């Protein structure tokens, strides 16, 4: 039987050497000290118009606690812009999730996010594997 999980315990997984995070939420549920002990590079990508997990109280707050976190914001971006484009049925049933602000192309956000994730990965591997 496994011991129960407790706050303050170390749940680090040494296999994880970097993280690319999109629209993190519930930041205040994390312990500041725990975030401060994260030593891997973390790249966070958020929308500056996220009404579900506002950057100021979520991603920006988390990034400020971490040693090697970088935060990037997508202008006029929302919380749900990272999920797949909705079908017409989805658009009819889930307007909040499926509707993007005027001038924001979810397909373009996806292309840009992939490009940023690849650039982050290349930079990470170049640094990690350089002699």
C-alpha positions as CSV (number, residue, x, y, z in Angstrom):
1,X,0.0,0.0,0.0
2,X,1.3,3.4,-1.0
3,X,1.8,6.2,1.6
4,X,-0.7,9.0,1.2
5,X,0.4,12.1,-0.7
6,X,1.2,15.1,1.4
7,X,1.9,18.7,0.9
8,X,5.6,19.5,1.2
9,X,6.7,16.1,0.0
10,X,9.1,16.0,-3.0
11,X,7.4,14.8,-6.2
12,X,10.2,15.7,-8.6
13,X,10.7,13.3,-11.5
14,X,14.3,13.4,-12.5
15,X,13.4,12.3,-16.0
16,X,11.7,15.7,-16.6
17,X,14.4,18.1,-17.5
18,X,12.3,21.0,-19.0
19,X,8.6,22.0,-19.3
20,X,6.5,23.8,-21.8
21,X,3.3,24.9,-20.2
22,X,0.1,26.5,-21.7
23,X,-2.4,28.5,-19.7
24,X,-1.6,27.1,-16.2
25,X,-4.4,27.6,-13.7
26,X,-5.0,27.3,-10.0
27,X,-1.6,28.8,-9.2
28,X,-2.6,29.8,-5.7
29,X,-3.0,26.1,-4.9
30,X,0.8,25.6,-5.2
31,X,3.1,26.3,-2.4
32,X,5.5,29.1,-3.1
33,X,8.5,27.1,-1.7
34,X,7.6,24.2,-3.9
35,X,7.6,26.4,-7.0
36,X,10.9,28.0,-5.9
37,X,12.5,24.5,-5.8
38,X,11.8,24.0,-9.5
39,X,15.2,24.3,-11.1
40,X,14.4,23.1,-14.7
41,X,13.7,25.5,-17.5
42,X,10.0,26.3,-17.8
43,X,8.4,28.1,-20.7
44,X,4.9,29.3,-20.1
45,X,2.6,30.5,-22.9
46,X,-0.7,32.3,-21.9
47,X,-3.3,34.6,-23.4
48,X,-3.4,38.1,-22.1
49,X,-7.2,38.0,-22.2
50,X,-7.6,34.7,-20.3
51,X,-10.7,35.1,-18.0
52,X,-10.5,31.6,-16.7
53,X,-6.9,31.7,-15.4
54,X,-5.8,35.3,-15.7
55,X,-2.0,35.5,-16.3
56,X,-1.4,38.0,-13.5
57,X,-2.7,35.7,-10.8
58,X,-1.7,32.4,-12.4
59,X,1.2,32.0,-14.9
60,X,2.9,35.3,-14.0
61,X,2.7,34.6,-10.3
62,X,4.0,31.0,-10.8
63,X,6.8,32.2,-13.1
64,X,7.9,34.8,-10.5
65,X,8.4,32.0,-7.9
66,X,10.5,29.8,-10.2
67,X,14.2,30.2,-10.9
68,X,14.2,29.5,-14.6
69,X,10.7,30.3,-15.9
70,X,9.9,32.5,-18.9
71,X,6.5,33.8,-19.6
72,X,5.2,34.7,-23.0
73,X,1.7,36.2,-23.7
74,X,-0.4,36.0,-26.8
75,X,-2.1,39.3,-27.5
76,X,-5.9,39.0,-27.1
77,X,-5.5,35.3,-26.3
78,X,-7.9,33.4,-24.3
79,X,-7.7,30.3,-22.0
80,X,-9.2,27.9,-24.5
81,X,-7.3,29.0,-27.6
82,X,-4.9,26.0,-27.2
83,X,-7.6,23.3,-27.6
84,X,-8.6,22.0,-31.0
85,X,-10.8,24.0,-33.3
86,X,-14.4,23.2,-32.6
87,X,-16.9,21.5,-35.0
88,X,-20.1,23.4,-35.8
89,X,-21.9,21.3,-33.2
90,X,-19.2,22.2,-30.6
91,X,-19.5,25.9,-31.5
92,X,-23.3,25.7,-31.0
93,X,-23.0,23.9,-27.7
94,X,-19.9,25.4,-26.1
95,X,-19.6,29.0,-27.2
96,X,-17.2,30.0,-24.4
97,X,-14.7,27.3,-25.3
98,X,-15.2,27.6,-29.1
99,X,-15.4,31.3,-29.7
100,X,-12.2,33.2,-30.2
101,X,-11.8,37.0,-30.1
102,X,-12.0,38.9,-33.3
103,X,-8.7,39.0,-35.0
104,X,-7.4,35.8,-33.3
105,X,-7.0,32.8,-35.4
106,X,-6.9,29.5,-33.4
107,X,-5.2,27.8,-36.3
108,X,-2.5,30.5,-36.3
109,X,-2.2,30.2,-32.5
110,X,-1.6,26.5,-32.8
111,X,1.1,27.0,-35.5
112,X,2.8,29.7,-33.4
113,X,2.6,27.5,-30.2
114,X,4.2,24.6,-32.0
115,X,6.9,26.8,-33.3
116,X,7.6,28.2,-29.9
117,X,7.6,24.7,-28.3
118,X,10.1,23.5,-31.0
119,X,12.3,26.5,-30.5
120,X,12.3,26.0,-26.7
121,X,13.1,22.3,-27.2
122,X,15.9,23.0,-29.5
123,X,17.4,25.6,-27.2
124,X,17.0,23.2,-24.2
125,X,18.6,20.3,-26.0
126,X,21.4,22.5,-27.4
127,X,22.2,23.7,-23.9
128,X,21.8,20.2,-22.2
129,X,23.8,18.3,-24.8
130,X,26.6,20.9,-25.5
131,X,30.1,19.8,-24.3
